[in-house]
Amino acid sequence: MDIHDSWEKALKVTEIIRPRIQPLQTFASTQIPYVFLAESAVNHGDTVVRKGEVTVDKPSIILPPNLPQFEGFEFDQKFSGVEDYLTTFLMVRGIRFPSMKYENKIESLDLREEKLSKSIGFFSQTLQQQENVSTGLVIGPEDCWQFSILIFICGQITRSAEGDIRKLFDRFNQT
């Protein structure tokens, strides 16, 4: 499957079951933990559980607008030669990430021997019992998990935008 087909598949199948409730940091790095669930392509009836965290950080160098840096998403392993093409690919589709560094770190990759629907219920209940407001729960296709996580991150950035603008004006008015 090429990058175009993977993107379309992720758009159709990705669901954010439980978004991150805690807002992103306006003036500092933000760690965005997630639990990603997918039906196993190898063991039908089982669920692939990918736990990780995306750090959204300002890059150490000044970048032009709409030039994000993506690390740890394994796009180069899945789609050869796409790393430099990814930002353009997203921009052509109207997806613009702020010029920040997005670093994905996978903490664990497991297989649960139960259907996806049961795994969704288990992780939803676990996050609720823990009163975890910072971890998102996302489902999507196993073979294009990278795009599902980017869709989740993009949603979190969009949800935080209004509060970020308000905080920027407040900071500007204080000076």
N, C-alpha and C positions, 0 to 999 in steps of 0.2 A: 504494500500500500504506500502511495507517495504522500508527500506532505499535504497536498490539497485534499485528498480523500480522508486523511487522518483528521484534519481540521474540521471538515464537514461532519464526520462521524462524531467527533467530540462535541460539536455544537448541538447535534441532535440528541445525544444520549446523556450528556453531563447534567447532573442534578445536584444542586446544593441543598442537602437535606437539613443541615443545621449551620447557618452562617456564623461567623465570628461575631459576637455581640460587642465585645470590647473594641472601641475605635482604634484606628492606627495612630501612631505618634506623628504629630505635625513637624516637630523640629528635631527628631531623633530617629535612630534605627528602630524598626519594629520587627519582632519575631512573630510569624504567623504559623502556628502549628496546625496541622491538618491530619485527618484520617481519611484516606482514600480507599474506597471499596469498589471492587469489580468482579464480575462473574469470571471464574477461571476458564481460560480457553483450552486448558489441558485437562483438568479434572472437572468435568461438567457436574454441576450441583454444588461445587465448592466456591468459596469466596477468597479472592486475593485481597489482603489487607496491607496497605502501604502507609506507614506512619512517617511523617516528616515535618519539616519546618522550612518556610521560606523567610529569609531575612531581607527586608526591604531597607536599603541603605543608600545614602547619598554616595556617589562614587568619589574617589580621592582626586580625580581630575575633573575639570569643567567640561561637560559634554554639551554639544548643541541640543536644541530642543528635540524631543521625540527620538532620542537615541539611547534606549535602555540597554543595560548589560545583563544577559541571562547566563547564570552559571549553575551547573549541577542538574540541569534538566535532561541531559543526555540526548539532546537533539542531534548532535554530531554523530552519535553512535547509531541512532535509528535512521536518520536521513543524512547520507554523506554529502558534505559540501554545503549544508544548509545554514551553518552558524551565522555567516555574514548576511545571508538572504532572509533570515527569520524576521528581523525588524521591518524590512520592506514588505515581506509577505503579509504581516499583520497590518501595517499601515494602509496597504492597498484595500484591505477589507474594513477599513475604518476603525481599527483598533490601535489606539495610541497609548502607550505606557509613558509615564513621566520619565525623564532622563535620570534614572536611578539604577542602582545595582540590585538585581533580584537573584539571590543565591539560595538554591534549593539543597537541603541536606536530608537525605533519607535516613531515618533512624532505624527502621525495621521493615522487613518485607516478609509477611507470613501468609499461611494458607489456613483458613478456617474450614473445617469439614461440615459446612452447613450452607443452605441456600442464601443468596444475597439478601432476600427480604428478612430473614432471621438475623443476619449480621447487622443490617441497618437498625433493627429494633434493639439489638444488644448494645451497639455503640451509642445510639441515641439515648438510651436509658442510662448507660454508664456516664456519659458526659453530663447529663442532667443531674444525676445523683451526686456527682463531684462538684456541681455548680460551676462547671468549667465554661467561662465566657470567652475564652481566647482561642479555643480549638474549633476549627470548622470540620464538618462531616460532608464529604463529597462522594458521589458515585459517578462512574463513567466507564468507558471501555478500557479494558486492560492494555490493549495495544497502542493506545494514544493517551495514556495517563498524563503526559506532559501538558497537552493542551487542556485537559480537564483542570489541572492545577492552575494553569494560567487564567482560565476562565474564572475560577474561584478567586484568585488574587485580584483580577481586574474588577470583579464585583465588590471586593472589599475596599479597593481604592475609590471606586465610584461612591460607595456608601459613606466614606469618610470625607469626601470632597467638600461638602457644604460646611461641615464643622471646621475643616482645615482653613477654608477661606475666612470664616469668622475669626479664627485664632490669628491668622495673618493680619487682618485689619486691627484687631485688638492690640497686637504687638506693635504695629505701625503707629497707632494712635497714642501709645504710651511713650514713644520717643519724641 
